[in-house]
């Protein structure tokens, strides 16, 4: 064994770049030997002294229909990445999220370097849709590092690769999600704050904003005055502001991650689109009602593909539908207001949800409160060549 350990990391978009940067820091802290690193990453990884083979933007293709020119670039970048890994012959390859790009790299690397251990950091959501992908990963993935505590069991059930829960990056940010005594007093006080999260994609925002506006008007009739804060996704700021004009009650629209967390720390309850934000709210201890509306076509496709009884991450973690969710036709202003009212007012429904939220916290923590990136780094450093 050489005195250097060679680790190649391949990320395909911003969220993976963030995970990669923390992983690099943890690998350096934990590795007994000096590390040689290479592969593909973005700005966060570059700030850790990582030099990427090419700009990550070349492969960050969202959606199913990349423009043909982009498809050509993508295929060329996949080839270059594979050639680079094969030429380097590292001790381990870590692919980070973005399965469209990284799994294409991993399958080709496996054919050319069958003995190279390949670790996948972030499980595709095989538990929700296209469950056959779990088994399909076995030939080219040696270990999956999961961000959600129920994923190892899902891979076992579906015949996927060995999988370990290493913790969600959000648990490193609990301090930003927890209210101070003053903020807790605002949560309990009057007028209460309602956090409204209409989603991060244009189509979600367009569908949910009108429903949310009417639900807030209905809720006012039931519980009296409250304040509305709406943390907006920066790229859809103008759209959200335009749609909020039609509301009876004008929300206070806030921008940026820090302002969003400040809203969560003060909020008495939340009305949220399904997504990662539900997990942030759960860890912040905010009772919520979750809503989702997609187009008719997407609904038909989803009915065929979705394997889970819920689409809400906190509910999947608890394996019970503790956070009420209203999907498609059920997502009406009246039903949302009816369910939010007891969460805003207080009483048994609110207490039940708060109890469930405190259980999630325990389920997501790692033993000894280890940081997720360190838990991931330990597994990466223990992966060894078989050939």
Residue pairs with C-beta under 8 A, 6 or more apart in sequence:
3 33
3 34
4 33
4 34
4 35
4 36
5 31
5 33
5 34
5 35
5 36
5 91
5 381
6 35
6 36
6 37
6 38
6 88
6 89
6 90
6 91
7 27
7 35
7 36
7 37
7 90
7 91
7 92
7 93
7 94
7 380
8 37
8 38
8 39
8 84
8 85
8 88
8 90
8 92
8 93
8 94
9 20
9 23
9 24
9 37
9 38
9 39
9 40
9 41
9 45
9 50
9 93
9 94
9 96
10 39
10 40
10 81
10 85
10 93
10 94
10 95
10 96
10 101
10 102
10 105
11 17
11 19
11 20
11 39
11 40
11 41
11 42
11 45
11 56
11 96
11 97
11 98
11 102
12 40
12 56
12 59
12 60
12 96
12 97
12 98
12 100
12 101
12 102
13 42
13 56
13 59
13 60
13 62
13 97
13 98
14 42
14 44
14 56
14 60
15 97
16 42
16 96
16 97
16 98
16 102
16 121
16 122
17 41
17 42
17 43
17 44
17 45
17 56
17 96
18 44
18 169
19 96
19 97
19 121
19 122
19 169
19 373
20 41
20 42
20 44
20 45
20 50
20 94
20 96
20 121
21 41
21 44
21 45
21 47
21 48
21 50
22 169
22 172
22 371
22 372
22 373
23 94
23 96
23 121
23 373
23 376
23 377
23 380
24 37
24 45
24 48
24 49
24 50
25 48
25 373
26 371
26 373
26 374
26 376
26 377
27 35
27 37
27 377
27 380
27 381
28 35
29 374
29 377
30 374
30 377
30 378
30 381
31 377
31 381
36 90
37 50
38 51
38 53
38 84
38 88
38 90
39 50
39 52
39 53
39 81
39 84
39 85
39 93
40 52
40 53
40 54
40 56
40 59
40 77
40 81
41 50
41 52
41 56
42 52
42 55
42 56
45 52
46 52
53 80
53 81
53 84
54 77
54 80
58 73
58 74
58 77
59 74
59 77
59 78
59 98
59 101
60 98
61 70
61 74
61 100
61 101
66 74
74 101
77 101
78 101
78 104
78 105
78 108
81 105
82 105
82 108
82 109
82 112
85 93
85 105
85 109
85 113
85 116
86 109
86 112
86 113
89 113
89 116
90 116
91 117
91 383
91 384
91 385
92 116
92 117
92 118
92 119
92 380
92 383
92 384
93 106
93 109
93 116
93 117
93 118
93 119
94 118
94 119
94 120
94 121
94 380
95 102
95 103
95 105
95 106
95 118
95 119
95 120
95 121
96 102
96 121
96 122
97 121
97 122
99 124
102 120
103 120
103 137
103 140
106 118
106 120
106 140
106 141
107 139
107 140
109 116
109 118
109 140
110 116
110 118
110 139
110 140
114 387
115 385
115 386
115 387
116 385
117 142
117 143
117 383
117 384
117 385
117 386
118 140
118 141
118 142
119 141
119 142
119 143
119 144
119 145
119 379
119 380
119 383
120 137
120 141
120 143
120 144
120 145
120 161
121 145
121 376
122 145
122 146
122 147
123 144
123 145
123 146
123 147
123 148
123 151
123 154
123 155
123 163
124 130
124 133
124 137
126 133
126 134
126 154
126 155
126 158
126 160
127 150
127 151
127 154
127 158
127 307
127 308
127 316
128 306
128 307
128 308
128 311
129 302
129 305
129 306
129 307
130 305
131 158
131 307
132 158
134 154
134 155
134 158
134 159
134 160
134 161
135 158
135 159
135 160
137 144
137 160
137 161
138 159
138 160
138 161
141 161
142 161
142 162
142 383
143 161
143 162
143 163
143 164
143 379
143 383
144 151
144 155
144 160
144 161
144 162
144 163
144 164
145 163
145 164
145 166
145 376
145 379
146 152
146 155
146 163
146 164
146 165
146 166
147 165
147 166
147 167
147 168
147 169
147 372
148 165
148 168
148 313
148 316
148 317
149 165
149 317
149 363
149 364
150 316
150 317
150 319
151 163
151 165
152 163
152 164
152 165
154 160
154 163
155 161
155 162
155 163
156 163
164 375
164 379
165 366
166 366
166 372
166 375
166 376
166 379
167 364
167 365
167 366
167 370
167 371
167 372
167 375
168 279
168 364
168 372
169 372
169 373
170 177
170 276
170 279
170 280
170 283
170 364
171 283
171 364
171 365
171 366
171 372
172 371
172 372
172 373
173 261
174 283
176 258
176 261
177 261
177 264
177 265
177 280
177 283
177 284
178 265
178 284
178 285
179 186
179 187
179 265
179 266
179 284
179 285
180 265
183 265
183 266
186 193
186 266
187 193
187 266
187 267
187 268
188 268
191 224
191 225
191 226
191 227
192 226
192 227
192 268
192 269
192 344
193 226
193 227
193 228
193 229
193 263
193 266
193 267
193 268
194 216
194 219
194 226
194 227
194 228
194 229
194 267
194 268
194 269
194 270
194 271
194 340
194 344
195 229
195 230
195 231
195 263
195 264
195 267
195 269
195 270
195 271
195 272
195 281
195 286
196 212
196 216
196 228
196 229
196 230
196 251
196 270
196 271
196 272
197 230
197 231
197 270
197 271
197 272
197 273
197 277
197 281
198 204
198 205
198 208
198 209
198 212
198 230
198 240
198 273
199 205
199 208
199 233
199 273
199 275
200 233
200 236
200 273
200 275
200 277
202 236
202 239
203 294
203 295
204 273
204 292
204 293
205 233
205 236
205 239
205 240
205 243
206 239
206 243
207 293
207 294
208 273
208 291
208 293
208 331
209 240
209 243
209 244
210 243
210 246
211 291
211 293
211 331
211 332
211 333
211 336
212 271
212 291
212 336
213 243
213 244
213 246
213 247
213 248
213 249
214 333
215 271
215 333
215 334
215 336
215 337
215 340
216 228
216 247
216 248
216 249
216 251
216 271
216 337
217 247
217 248
217 249
217 333
218 333
218 334
218 336
218 337
219 226
219 336
219 337
219 340
219 341
219 344
220 226
220 248
220 249
221 337
222 337
222 338
222 341
223 341
223 344
223 345
226 268
226 344
227 252
228 249
228 250
228 251
228 252
229 251
229 252
229 254
229 263
229 266
229 267
230 240
230 244
230 251
230 252
230 253
230 254
231 254
231 255
231 259
231 260
231 263
232 240
232 241
232 253
232 254
232 255
233 240
234 255
234 256
237 253
237 255
240 253
241 253
244 250
244 251
244 253
254 260
254 262
254 263
261 280
261 284
264 270
264 280
264 281
264 284
264 286
265 284
267 281
267 284
267 286
268 286
268 287
268 343
268 344
269 286
269 287
269 288
269 289
269 340
269 343
269 344
269 350
270 281
270 286
270 287
270 288
270 289
271 288
271 289
271 291
271 336
271 340
272 278
272 281
272 288
272 289
272 290
272 291
273 290
273 291
273 292
274 290
274 291
274 292
274 311
274 312
274 325
276 313
278 288
278 290
278 312
278 313
278 314
278 323
279 313
279 314
281 288
281 314
282 288
282 313
282 314
282 317
282 323
282 357
282 360
282 361
283 360
283 361
283 364
285 354
285 357
285 358
286 357
287 323
287 343
287 350
287 353
287 354
287 357
288 323
288 343
288 353
289 323
289 324
289 325
289 326
289 336
289 339
289 340
289 343
290 312
290 323
290 324
290 325
290 326
291 325
291 326
291 327
291 331
291 336
292 311
292 325
292 326
292 327
292 328
292 331
293 327
293 328
293 331
294 302
294 328
299 328
308 316
309 321
310 316
310 321
310 325
311 325
311 327
312 321
312 323
312 325
314 322
314 323
314 356
314 357
314 360
315 321
315 322
315 323
315 325
317 360
317 363
317 364
318 356
318 359
318 360
318 363
320 356
322 352
322 353
322 356
322 357
323 353
323 356
324 339
326 332
326 335
326 336
326 339
342 348
342 349
342 350
343 349
343 350
343 353
366 372
366 375
